[in-house]
Amino acid sequence: MISAGAVAPDFQLKDQNGKTVRLSSFKGKKVLLSFRPLAWTAVCQDQMLSLEANHEVFNRLNAVALGIGVDSVPSNKAWAQAMEIKNTRLLSDFWPHGEAAKKYGLFREKDGFSERANVILDEEQKVVFVKVYPTAQLPDIQEIIRVLEG
């Protein structure tokens, strides 16, 4: 698993609208990579809604939050619409399956999805925080905000 101090591996994934997102394009901003196991599940929904609810806080902190999971672009699009997510980009790590999660050591091979995890990058794309959560546990968004403020 990736650890604090490491340079974040770059990746390119499509968001729920089919637009390509390259991690390296966010240099100069803090980035929260919020990995989640599967769309359409309760805790994952709450995790992505917490990102959306704090969109303005992230902006104020010169940060961007990206939700990442193995679901397809069409699934992410329908899910984002169902949750009324308009500002948070939900990235599809669908094919090659889990490739971005694998780069961070967060892919659960036997389950076919990523850990529930938050990785925070500084403006130079160095990892400053990594936390893996039990799959049934909602990450504490206030803890994330405190790290971004620090």
N, C-alpha and C positions, 0 to 999 in steps of 0.2 A: 504494500500500500504506500502511496505517496506520503511524504512527510514534510513538515514545515521546513522551509529553507530551500526546498527543491524548486527548480524552474518548472512552471506548469507546461505539460506537453500541449502543443497546439492541436486543434481539431477543427473540423468543418462539418457542421450538421445543418439540417433544414429545420426551420421553425414551423409552427402550426399553420402558417400561411404559405409554406413552400419556399420561403426566402432563405438563402444560404447565410449562415452565421459562422464566421471564423473567429475563434477565440482571440487570436493575435490582433484583431481589429479594435479590441477594447484597451490596448495599451494606453496608459495615462489615466485609467479608471480602475477602481477596485472592482473585483468581480466575485460574486457569489455563485458557485456551481452547486446547485441543489439537486442532487441525484435522488431519484425515487424509484421504487420497484415497478409498479404497474399503474397505469391510468385506470380510471373508473373504480377505484377502491377508496374507502373512506379516509384513511390516514393520508394517502397520497393527495387526495382532494384538499384536505385541510392544509397540507404542506404547501401546495401551489397557491391556495387562496391566501395564505399568510404572506407569500411573496407579493401577490397582487395588492393586498391591503396596505403593504408598506412601500409601495412603488415610489411615492413622494419622499419618504424617508431615505430610501436608497439614492434618489436623485440628489437630495440635499447633501449626502455624504460622498458625492462623486463616485457612486457605485451603481453597478447593474447586476440584477439577479437573473440567472438563467435556470429554468427547470429542465432537467435532463432525465429521460427514461427511454426504454427500449421500444415503446409503442410507435406505430407508423404515423406519418404526417397526417393522413386522413383521420385517424383515431384521435390524435392530439387536437386537430381542428374541431372535431365534433365535441370533444371533452371541454376544450376552452370555451366554446360557445355555450355549452350546458352550464358551465360555472360562471359565465359572463366575465371571463378574463379578457381584458382588452390591452393591457400594458405589458404583461409579463410574457416573455418568449418561452414557449415550451418546445424544447429541442428533441428531435427524433434520433435516437441512437439505434435505429432499427436495422440498418444494413450498411456495412458489415455489422452483424448483430453484436451490440454492446462494445463496439470498437473504442469509443471514447472512455467508457467506464473501465475497460481493460487497461488503457493507458495510465489510468490513475490507480490501478490495482483494486478497483471497487466492483468488479463483475463477479457475480456468483454463478459459476459455470453450471453447477448441478441444478440450479433453479432457472437459469436462462434470463436473469435480470440483475440489475445493479443492487448494491447495498443502498439503504437509506442513509445518505451522507451529505454533509456540507463541507465544501472546500472553499476557502476564501483566499483570493489572490490580491497582492498589492498592485500598485500602479505599474510596476515593472514586470508583472506576471510571475512573481515569486509566491510560493505557497506560504501563507502566514498562519493558517488554521485548518485543521482537518478533524472531523468528528464523524464517527459511524454510530448510528443509532439502531436499537432493536427495530425490526421491521414494523412492529405494532406501536412504536412510540413516535409521537409528533415532535419534531425538533423545536426547541425553544427559540423563537424568532428574536426575542429580546437578547438572548445570549449572542446571537449573530450580529445584531445591531450594536451591541457593546464592543464587539471585536472590530467592527467597521469604524466605530467612533474613535477607537484607541489608536 
